[in-house]
Amino acid sequence: EDKVVQSPLSLVVHEGDTVTLNCSYEVTNFRSLLWYKQEKKAPTFLFMLTSSGIEKKSGRLSSILDKKELFSILNITATQTGDSAVYLCAVVNGATNKLIFGTGTLLAVQP
Amino acid sequence: DVKVTQSSRYLVKRTGEKVFLECVQDMDHENMFWYRQDPGLGLRLIYFSYDVKMKEKGDIPEGYSVSREKKERFSLILESASTNQTSMYLCASRVGGAYEQYFGPGTRLTVT
């Protein structure tokens, strides 16, 4: 059965800290891995990773995929209170084109 | 910018009522999806549609049906609401052949 596991489930940091969120997966016919940020509304798309070892970067956020070890990390540097959200990881099953979601990591950034 | 809207942010219904959740997207996307999101379970796919009048069951279709009469609109129907359908319902759309989905703001449904 396809599975996406995120860790930690939640964490609390202070502004300015650097955080690393983890996503591991067991998905048949892997195609891509996606990261989303969910505040109290719609999940918003952050990154899509398809190739191993190539970092995607957007401002203070970056992500990388390791297809051999079946995981991805999302890094956030110099965290701000606006980074507080649930971060969702999802993997595309290439046979069905469906997204399989993890349960998310709840990040709280304290001033 | 892709815009996906859902008819209600919050909804309270009674057990046994028929419930309609509406989703509209304005980017001419072929594919549309309905998920429910519950604590500890993540997002689970209820139904999806690859095009007008087409529908496919997702992972948890029991107790739900859908309708897609127009490309921009995808409706989720709870024929007879039950308390275990209390949840956050998220609609999403995407271009056919792409992977990234764009989500609406969600409808928090409470069935009492």
Interface residues (C-beta under 8 A of the other chain):
Chain A: V4 R31 S32 L34 Y36 K41 A42 P43 T44 F45 M48 L88 A90 V92 N97 K98 L99 F101 G102 T103 G104
Chain B: V4 G40 L41 G42 L43 R44 L45 F48 G58 L90 Y99 E100 Q101 Y102 F103 G104 P105 G106
